[in-house]
Amino acid sequence: MTPSEQIDQLIAGLTDWRGKTLAGVRKAILEVDGEIIEEWKWMGSPVWSRDGMIAVGNAHKDKVKLTFSHGASLPDPGKLFNAGLEGKVWRAIDLFEGDELDERALKELVRAAIDFNQAKEKKKAPAGARAKK
């Protein structure tokens, strides 16, 4: 089973508001960039990546959590981050039943995460490889 199929299965198994919320988050993330890859990690967590990890999604009993692996380094003009604010690296968005997802602001965060990952990759590349791009 592919990671995308595993994520489909997870969402289908969440028959309450959490399934709809996670499906909406997933759709918004994938619309940002056609090169985003879906992965399945840590025994059951959807992960979205492009040139590095963007975010991990988890459905908990009372919320859907979207954790951005480098959220502390990202601009958040839509003020979506509401969890992990004291962390030095990651930041998260906790969505509770009845919350409205600001899709535009989420897409801006995803784009910023991709830009961050790509900038990080350029710094790692040898000087000769950077010059060729």
VEXGUDREN-295498 format. One record per residue (C-alpha): residue number from 1; residue in one letter; chain; x, y, z. Coordinates in Angstrom, 3 decimals. Example, Ala and Ser with C-alpha at 12.3 -4.5 7.8 and 13.67 -1.06 7.14 Angstrom:
<nodes>
(1; 'a'; 'A'; (12.300; -4.500; 7.800)) (2; 's'; 'A'; (13.670; -1.060; 7.140)) 
</nodes>
This chain:
<nodes>
(1; 'm'; 'A'; (0.000; 0.000; 0.000)) (2; 't'; 'A'; (1.355; 3.422; -0.936)) (3; 'p'; 'A'; (1.603; 6.229; 1.621)) (4; 's'; 'A'; (-1.228; 8.083; -0.163)) (5; 'e'; 'A'; (-3.426; 4.977; 0.099)) (6; 'q'; 'A'; (-2.581; 4.673; 3.797)) (7; 'i'; 'A'; (-3.588; 8.317; 4.313)) (8; 'd'; 'A'; (-6.827; 7.679; 2.373)) (9; 'q'; 'A'; (-7.504; 4.727; 4.683)) (10; 'l'; 'A'; (-6.763; 6.773; 7.825)) (11; 'i'; 'A'; (-9.133; 9.552; 6.729)) (12; 'a'; 'A'; (-11.861; 7.052; 5.774)) (13; 'g'; 'A'; (-11.564; 5.482; 9.239)) (14; 'l'; 'A'; (-12.135; 8.843; 10.934)) (15; 't'; 'A'; (-15.888; 9.037; 10.457)) (16; 'd'; 'A'; (-16.389; 12.174; 12.539)) (17; 'w'; 'A'; (-15.277; 15.785; 12.064)) (18; 'r'; 'A'; (-11.604; 14.789; 12.362)) (19; 'g'; 'A'; (-11.698; 12.905; 9.053)) (20; 'k'; 'A'; (-13.201; 15.892; 7.245)) (21; 't'; 'A'; (-10.710; 18.244; 8.869)) (22; 'l'; 'A'; (-7.689; 16.093; 8.026)) (23; 'a'; 'A'; (-8.972; 15.662; 4.452)) (24; 'g'; 'A'; (-9.293; 19.460; 4.127)) (25; 'v'; 'A'; (-5.795; 20.031; 5.500)) (26; 'r'; 'A'; (-4.390; 17.418; 3.110)) (27; 'k'; 'A'; (-6.177; 18.913; 0.091)) (28; 'a'; 'A'; (-4.915; 22.422; 0.879)) (29; 'i'; 'A'; (-1.329; 21.224; 1.353)) (30; 'l'; 'A'; (-1.285; 19.251; -1.891)) (31; 'e'; 'A'; (-2.720; 22.190; -3.861)) (32; 'v'; 'A'; (0.300; 24.353; -2.986)) (33; 'd'; 'A'; (2.839; 22.476; -5.084)) (34; 'g'; 'A'; (2.593; 19.494; -7.419)) (35; 'e'; 'A'; (5.929; 18.151; -6.154)) (36; 'i'; 'A'; (4.809; 17.649; -2.558)) (37; 'i'; 'A'; (5.277; 14.015; -1.558)) (38; 'e'; 'A'; (3.023; 12.155; 0.843)) (39; 'e'; 'A'; (4.754; 9.812; 3.263)) (40; 'w'; 'A'; (3.629; 7.485; 6.055)) (41; 'k'; 'A'; (5.922; 7.558; 9.087)) (42; 'w'; 'A'; (6.087; 6.638; 12.740)) (43; 'm'; 'A'; (3.553; 3.828; 12.496)) (44; 'g'; 'A'; (0.648; 5.906; 11.307)) (45; 's'; 'A'; (1.368; 9.580; 10.690)) (46; 'p'; 'A'; (0.756; 11.313; 7.372)) (47; 'v'; 'A'; (3.764; 13.432; 6.431)) (48; 'w'; 'A'; (4.037; 15.938; 3.606)) (49; 's'; 'A'; (7.486; 16.732; 2.205)) (50; 'r'; 'A'; (9.201; 18.703; -0.504)) (51; 'd'; 'A'; (12.966; 19.057; -0.317)) (52; 'g'; 'A'; (12.560; 18.076; 3.334)) (53; 'm'; 'A'; (9.678; 17.616; 5.718)) (54; 'i'; 'A'; (6.925; 20.228; 5.652)) (55; 'a'; 'A'; (4.412; 18.950; 8.189)) (56; 'v'; 'A'; (3.033; 15.934; 10.032)) (57; 'g'; 'A'; (-0.695; 15.446; 10.536)) (58; 'n'; 'A'; (-2.241; 13.536; 13.422)) (59; 'a'; 'A'; (-5.810; 12.951; 14.520)) (60; 'h'; 'A'; (-6.110; 12.899; 18.292)) (61; 'k'; 'A'; (-9.223; 12.191; 20.355)) (62; 'd'; 'A'; (-10.204; 15.859; 20.566)) (63; 'k'; 'A'; (-8.229; 17.580; 17.794)) (64; 'v'; 'A'; (-6.365; 17.353; 14.524)) (65; 'k'; 'A'; (-2.763; 18.489; 14.938)) (66; 'l'; 'A'; (-0.630; 19.732; 12.067)) (67; 't'; 'A'; (2.998; 20.072; 13.128)) (68; 'f'; 'A'; (5.439; 22.020; 10.971)) (69; 's'; 'A'; (8.913; 20.628; 11.453)) (70; 'h'; 'A'; (10.602; 24.040; 11.094)) (71; 'g'; 'A'; (7.644; 26.173; 12.145)) (72; 'a'; 'A'; (9.681; 28.397; 14.465)) (73; 's'; 'A'; (11.588; 29.624; 11.386)) (74; 'l'; 'A'; (8.481; 30.379; 9.319)) (75; 'p'; 'A'; (6.501; 33.610; 9.045)) (76; 'd'; 'A'; (2.934; 33.157; 10.294)) (77; 'p'; 'A'; (1.040; 36.297; 9.255)) (78; 'g'; 'A'; (-2.279; 34.416; 9.512)) (79; 'k'; 'A'; (-1.475; 33.527; 13.149)) (80; 'l'; 'A'; (-2.326; 29.853; 12.587)) (81; 'f'; 'A'; (0.251; 28.443; 14.987)) (82; 'n'; 'A'; (-1.411; 27.886; 18.358)) (83; 'a'; 'A'; (0.656; 25.040; 19.846)) (84; 'g'; 'A'; (4.335; 24.476; 20.525)) (85; 'l'; 'A'; (4.934; 28.207; 20.540)) (86; 'e'; 'A'; (7.717; 27.854; 23.097)) (87; 'g'; 'A'; (9.611; 25.331; 20.949)) (88; 'k'; 'A'; (12.852; 26.307; 19.279)) (89; 'v'; 'A'; (12.185; 24.378; 16.046)) (90; 'w'; 'A'; (8.648; 23.118; 15.484)) (91; 'r'; 'A'; (5.260; 24.817; 15.711)) (92; 'a'; 'A'; (1.801; 23.286; 15.429)) (93; 'i'; 'A'; (-1.764; 24.100; 14.555)) (94; 'd'; 'A'; (-4.365; 22.409; 16.756)) (95; 'l'; 'A'; (-7.758; 22.246; 15.072)) (96; 'f'; 'A'; (-10.748; 21.455; 17.263)) (97; 'e'; 'A'; (-14.299; 20.513; 16.344)) (98; 'g'; 'A'; (-16.037; 23.525; 14.808)) (99; 'd'; 'A'; (-12.799; 25.372; 13.943)) (100; 'e'; 'A'; (-12.680; 26.965; 10.504)) (101; 'l'; 'A'; (-9.455; 26.354; 8.606)) (102; 'd'; 'A'; (-8.002; 29.474; 6.990)) (103; 'e'; 'A'; (-6.968; 27.702; 3.800)) (104; 'r'; 'A'; (-5.186; 30.727; 2.321)) (105; 'a'; 'A'; (-3.059; 31.192; 5.449)) (106; 'l'; 'A'; (-2.304; 27.443; 5.570)) (107; 'k'; 'A'; (-1.154; 27.502; 1.953)) (108; 'e'; 'A'; (1.113; 30.476; 2.737)) (109; 'l'; 'A'; (2.667; 28.483; 5.605)) (110; 'v'; 'A'; (3.206; 25.457; 3.361)) (111; 'r'; 'A'; (4.834; 27.650; 0.696)) (112; 'a'; 'A'; (7.070; 29.220; 3.368)) (113; 'a'; 'A'; (8.056; 25.734; 4.604)) (114; 'i'; 'A'; (9.003; 24.682; 1.067)) (115; 'd'; 'A'; (11.026; 27.881; 0.610)) (116; 'f'; 'A'; (12.764; 27.214; 3.948)) (117; 'n'; 'A'; (13.598; 23.627; 2.932)) (118; 'q'; 'A'; (14.939; 24.718; -0.435)) (119; 'a'; 'A'; (17.102; 27.443; 1.110)) (120; 'k'; 'A'; (18.454; 24.887; 3.587)) (121; 'e'; 'A'; (19.275; 22.479; 0.728)) (122; 'k'; 'A'; (21.134; 25.205; -1.190)) (123; 'k'; 'A'; (23.316; 25.888; 1.860)) (124; 'k'; 'A'; (24.220; 22.177; 2.059)) (125; 'a'; 'A'; (25.129; 21.885; -1.630)) (126; 'p'; 'A'; (28.810; 22.111; -2.560)) (127; 'a'; 'A'; (29.812; 25.492; -4.010)) (128; 'g'; 'A'; (30.126; 24.064; -7.536)) (129; 'a'; 'A'; (26.623; 22.602; -7.435)) (130; 'r'; 'A'; (25.161; 25.907; -6.209)) (131; 'a'; 'A'; (26.752; 27.796; -9.109)) (132; 'k'; 'A'; (25.182; 25.461; -11.708)) (133; 'k'; 'A'; (21.589; 26.071; -10.608)) 
</nodes>
